[in-house]
């Protein structure tokens, strides 16, 4: 049995990685299937080809919330993109289209609907994005990561709770190999701090100061600090004395094998993007979440709140980390209370859905009596 599958979604890793997780699960379950990923010239154009997946680009303007006067150029761009997407779909002849959001999902999904090709959507956040909310009307099934997202969709009959798909490495990476990757020791507490692919200035600023205090207090502490490309040179210079003397601190601009860091981390400091939270819960990790304050509809805060309400994470608002004291006190207390780390991690694990990708593949394949041979 085989399927011809089109995947679309982009702009951020939060849209791309879930799509790739489902795509790889399809590839594992139906190895003779064929795949095409449709995106823009954004982040997906770099990540997808690296995974040896055929990629086609469609130019389309993102929706601007700042000015209503852009609406006419946006509509023109969307119509043009739908026409190009229809051409791609007619050539590829997919059995279905799977979209994870981002503005590129709209023209591809609309084109599929016009061509009567089944459409499946996945929403990563507790508060659905505008694209998925609107496209929900034309979808055969809409998969969600949080139960609370259900009431935000207009057409709820086709909405199914599956969780957020994560890379298989998040669950299957060997801890011994991960410790070896960083030359770390299993019996020492390990902290992972990061702010996303380009970094988060407020997290970097606060954590760099907290880090100095923590290492002075706990010299055996192991730390993986991922600054993002933008701030890497600054913190390489600022922390050079510690780096030269302390093999327990590893500084990266970007970490391709992020699953190694997540696997061995006892405490994770990060934003509250949906994909990040899905990986934290699937891996069962204690986390300190600093939601990005300017996220659309404050969705990162709502993502983090869902964990905090289940004692599965600690939530600190971005405005409260600048002095470093709140963050330091929390880390200090956690390092001195391993039982708190363990109980928080256990609660996170209970919220995780490590087989989300498999659930989605089963739901999609159930629509068909059989794939193409």
KAURRA-V547044 format. One record per residue. N is the residue number from 1. OMEGA is omega in whole degrees, 0 to 359 (999 if undefined). Layout:
BEGIN
((N & OMEGA) (N & OMEGA))
END
This chain:
BEGIN
((1 & 181) (2 & 179) (3 & 169) (4 & 193) (5 & 172) (6 & 177) (7 & 179) (8 & 182) (9 & 182) (10 & 182) (11 & 179) (12 & 177) (13 & 180) (14 & 175) (15 & 188) (16 & 186) (17 & 175) (18 & 178) (19 & 180) (20 & 179) (21 & 179) (22 & 179) (23 & 181) (24 & 176) (25 & 175) (26 & 181) (27 & 179) (28 & 183) (29 & 181) (30 & 190) (31 & 180) (32 & 181) (33 & 177) (34 & 188) (35 & 172) (36 & 177) (37 & 180) (38 & 180) (39 & 177) (40 & 178) (41 & 180) (42 & 185) (43 & 182) (44 & 180) (45 & 177) (46 & 186) (47 & 187) (48 & 179) (49 & 177) (50 & 179) (51 & 177) (52 & 179) (53 & 178) (54 & 186) (55 & 175) (56 & 183) (57 & 174) (58 & 177) (59 & 177) (60 & 182) (61 & 175) (62 & 177) (63 & 178) (64 & 178) (65 & 186) (66 & 184) (67 & 178) (68 & 184) (69 & 178) (70 & 188) (71 & 184) (72 & 178) (73 & 179) (74 & 179) (75 & 179) (76 & 179) (77 & 180) (78 & 180) (79 & 179) (80 & 181) (81 & 177) (82 & 179) (83 & 180) (84 & 179) (85 & 178) (86 & 180) (87 & 179) (88 & 182) (89 & 177) (90 & 179) (91 & 185) (92 & 181) (93 & 182) (94 & 172) (95 & 179) (96 & 173) (97 & 180) (98 & 182) (99 & 181) (100 & 178) (101 & 190) (102 & 190) (103 & 179) (104 & 179) (105 & 186) (106 & 183) (107 & 181) (108 & 180) (109 & 178) (110 & 179) (111 & 179) (112 & 180) (113 & 180) (114 & 180) (115 & 179) (116 & 174) (117 & 180) (118 & 183) (119 & 175) (120 & 181) (121 & 171) (122 & 178) (123 & 186) (124 & 190) (125 & 176) (126 & 174) (127 & 185) (128 & 175) (129 & 183) (130 & 182) (131 & 182) (132 & 178) (133 & 181) (134 & 183) (135 & 177) (136 & 181) (137 & 186) (138 & 184) (139 & 172) (140 & 176) (141 & 176) (142 & 182) (143 & 182) (144 & 182) (145 & 181) (146 & 178) (147 & 183) (148 & 180) (149 & 185) (150 & 185) (151 & 181) (152 & 180) (153 & 182) (154 & 180) (155 & 188) (156 & 184) (157 & 183) (158 & 184) (159 & 182) (160 & 178) (161 & 181) (162 & 189) (163 & 184) (164 & 182) (165 & 178) (166 & 177) (167 & 182) (168 & 181) (169 & 179) (170 & 184) (171 & 192) (172 & 182) (173 & 179) (174 & 183) (175 & 180) (176 & 178) (177 & 181) (178 & 176) (179 & 180) (180 & 180) (181 & 181) (182 & 186) (183 & 179) (184 & 181) (185 & 185) (186 & 185) (187 & 179) (188 & 179) (189 & 182) (190 & 177) (191 & 173) (192 & 179) (193 & 178) (194 & 183) (195 & 182) (196 & 187) (197 & 178) (198 & 180) (199 & 177) (200 & 187) (201 & 183) (202 & 178) (203 & 179) (204 & 181) (205 & 183) (206 & 186) (207 & 180) (208 & 178) (209 & 178) (210 & 181) (211 & 180) (212 & 180) (213 & 180) (214 & 181) (215 & 175) (216 & 181) (217 & 182) (218 & 186) (219 & 180) (220 & 181) (221 & 177) (222 & 187) (223 & 171) (224 & 185) (225 & 181) (226 & 190) (227 & 192) (228 & 183) (229 & 187) (230 & 188) (231 & 187) (232 & 182) (233 & 181) (234 & 185) (235 & 172) (236 & 178) (237 & 184) (238 & 184) (239 & 187) (240 & 180) (241 & 179) (242 & 181) (243 & 182) (244 & 184) (245 & 191) (246 & 178) (247 & 181) (248 & 178) (249 & 178) (250 & 183) (251 & 180) (252 & 170) (253 & 180) (254 & 180) (255 & 183) (256 & 180) (257 & 183) (258 & 181) (259 & 176) (260 & 181) (261 & 181) (262 & 183) (263 & 186) (264 & 182) (265 & 172) (266 & 178) (267 & 179) (268 & 175) (269 & 185) (270 & 171) (271 & 184) (272 & 174) (273 & 187) (274 & 181) (275 & 177) (276 & 180) (277 & 178) (278 & 180) (279 & 178) (280 & 182) (281 & 178) (282 & 180) (283 & 181) (284 & 185) (285 & 172) (286 & 183) (287 & 171) (288 & 187) (289 & 178) (290 & 184) (291 & 175) (292 & 189) (293 & 183) (294 & 178) (295 & 181) (296 & 180) (297 & 179) (298 & 188) (299 & 179) (300 & 177) (301 & 181) (302 & 175) (303 & 182) (304 & 181) (305 & 179) (306 & 177) (307 & 182) (308 & 182) (309 & 178) (310 & 181) (311 & 183) (312 & 179) (313 & 174) (314 & 184) (315 & 174) (316 & 179) (317 & 185) (318 & 183) (319 & 185) (320 & 181) (321 & 188) (322 & 181) (323 & 177) (324 & 186) (325 & 180) (326 & 180) (327 & 180) (328 & 182) (329 & 179) (330 & 179) (331 & 180) (332 & 181) (333 & 180) (334 & 180) (335 & 179) (336 & 182) (337 & 183) (338 & 180) (339 & 179) (340 & 176) (341 & 184) (342 & 182) (343 & 178) (344 & 178) (345 & 179) (346 & 178) (347 & 177) (348 & 180) (349 & 179) (350 & 181) (351 & 183) (352 & 175) (353 & 185) (354 & 181) (355 & 182) (356 & 180) (357 & 179) (358 & 178) (359 & 182) (360 & 178) (361 & 179) (362 & 179) (363 & 181) (364 & 183) (365 & 180) (366 & 179) (367 & 184) (368 & 175) (369 & 177) (370 & 179) (371 & 178) (372 & 181) (373 & 999))
END
